[in-house]
Structures are given as structure tokens and as C-alpha cells.
């Protein structure tokens, strides 16, 4: 019985860790996105708020399309960029639901965190990549 409680506690702690990692990454990339938007044209700076910047950050490669109000050329560029970044996010997310056995338990649990972190980091790097098109 205590083993089951320990497993549940560990599972809850690992999700808290994942959420903390994601929030830290979003904070870093939101700061970059906000600085990128702030250096844009005066009309862009007036139209952009902190909430929209953070929303665009989580959108990853679609941040540039959001910045330019989904103009067709920016959306097409974001779709092309997303085709590269989506598999990394998908692998990071799918690794979280893969069942693992007790024999490889702690090693696989550590790998799940690595996949989660790499998947989101690579996905969020799609934002600066899409800004290259949106602001050029």
C-alpha cells in the first residue's frame, strides 16, 4: 500500500516539475518575444500587449503569424516552420504517456523530463524563427 502512495506522490511531483520547466521556458521566450515586438514599428508596439506576446510565445512557430495578424505570407511561413518544429513537440508530449515498467522506472522517468524539456524548448524556438519572416 505504501508503494502505491509513493508512486502517486512521485507522479504528482514530476508533473509539478514539468509545469515549472514549461513556465520557466515560456517566461524566457516571452521576454525575447516582447523585446522583439517592442523594437518593431510604432504601430506594432501600440497593438501588442503583454498577454498577446505570451500567447504568441506558446504558439511557437506561429508567433510571427500572430504578430502580423495572420497575414497570408506570414501564416504560410509559420506553417512551413511548424512542419519542422511539430515533431519535436510531439515526441516530447508522447514520451509522457508511454507506459514504463518498474525495471526501467527511474531511468525512463528522467528521460521523460528530458524529452519534455527538449520538445518544448525546440517548439518555443520556433517563435524567434517565425519572427525572422514577420519582421523582415
C-alpha positions in Angstrom: 0.0 0.0 0.0 2.8 2.5 0.8 4.4 1.7 -2.5 1.3 2.9 -4.3 1.2 6.1 -2.3 4.9 6.7 -3.1 4.2 6.2 -6.8 1.3 8.6 -6.7 3.3 11.2 -4.8 6.2 10.8 -7.3 3.8 11.2 -10.2 2.4 14.4 -8.8 5.8 15.8 -8.1 7.0 15.1 -11.6 4.1 17.0 -13.1 4.9 19.9 -10.8 8.4 19.7 -12.2 7.2 19.7 -15.8 4.9 22.6 -15.2 7.8 24.6 -13.6 10.0 23.8 -16.5 7.4 24.9 -19.0 6.6 28.1 -17.1 10.3 28.9 -17.0 10.7 28.4 -20.7 7.6 30.4 -21.5 9.0 33.2 -19.3 12.3 33.3 -21.1 10.8 33.1 -24.6 8.1 35.6 -23.7 10.8 38.1 -22.8 12.5 37.5 -26.1 9.2 37.9 -28.0 8.3 41.0 -26.1 11.7 42.6 -26.8 11.4 41.6 -30.5 8.0 43.2 -30.8 9.0 46.2 -28.8 11.7 47.0 -31.4 9.2 46.8 -34.2 7.3 49.6 -35.9 5.4 52.0 -33.6 2.0 50.7 -34.8 3.1 47.1 -33.8 4.3 48.3 -30.4 0.9 50.0 -29.7 -1.1 47.0 -30.8 0.9 44.4 -28.9 0.2 43.8 -25.2 1.9 41.5 -22.7 -0.9 39.0 -22.9 -0.7 38.7 -26.7 3.0 38.3 -26.5 2.8 35.4 -24.1 0.0 33.8 -26.2 2.2 34.1 -29.2 5.1 32.6 -27.4 3.2 29.4 -26.5 2.2 29.3 -30.2 5.8 28.6 -31.1 6.3 28.9 -34.8 3.0 30.7 -35.2 4.2 33.7 -33.1 5.2 35.6 -36.3 1.8 35.0 -37.9 0.1 36.2 -34.7 2.4 39.3 -34.7 1.2 40.2 -38.2 -2.5 39.4 -37.7 -2.3 36.2 -39.7 -1.3 37.8 -43.0 -1.2 35.1 -45.7 2.5 35.3 -46.3 3.3 35.1 -42.5 0.9 32.3 -42.0 2.4 30.3 -44.9 5.8 30.9 -43.4 4.7 29.8 -40.0 3.1 26.7 -41.4 6.4 25.8 -43.1 8.4 26.4 -40.0 5.9 24.5 -37.9 6.4 21.4 -40.1 9.9 21.2 -38.8 9.2 22.0 -35.1 6.0 20.0 -34.5 7.7 16.5 -34.5 9.9 17.6 -31.6 7.0 18.8 -29.5 5.0 15.6 -30.4 7.9 13.4 -29.3 8.2 15.4 -26.1 4.5 15.1 -25.3 4.1 11.4 -26.4 7.0 10.4 -24.2 4.9 11.5 -21.2 2.2 8.9 -21.9 4.4 5.9 -22.8 3.9 3.3 -20.1 7.1 2.3 -18.3 7.9 -0.7 -16.2 9.5 -0.9 -12.7 12.6 -2.4 -14.3 13.5 0.8 -16.1 11.4 3.1 -13.8 13.8 5.8 -12.7 15.8 5.9 -15.9 12.7 6.3 -18.0 11.2 8.9 -15.6 14.4 11.0 -16.1 14.2 10.6 -19.9 10.6 11.8 -19.8 11.7 15.1 -18.3 14.5 15.4 -20.9 12.0 14.8 -23.7 9.5 17.2 -22.2 12.2 19.9 -21.8 13.7 19.4 -25.3 10.3 19.2 -27.0 9.1 22.5 -25.5 12.4 24.3 -25.9 12.6 23.4 -29.6 9.0 24.3 -30.2 9.4 27.6 -28.5 12.5 28.4 -30.6 10.0 28.4 -33.5 8.8 31.7 -32.2 12.0 33.6 -32.9 12.4 31.7 -36.2 8.9 32.9 -37.3 9.7 36.5 -36.2 12.5 36.5 -38.7 10.0 36.4 -41.5 7.3 38.5 -39.9 9.7 41.4 -39.2 11.8 41.3 -42.4 
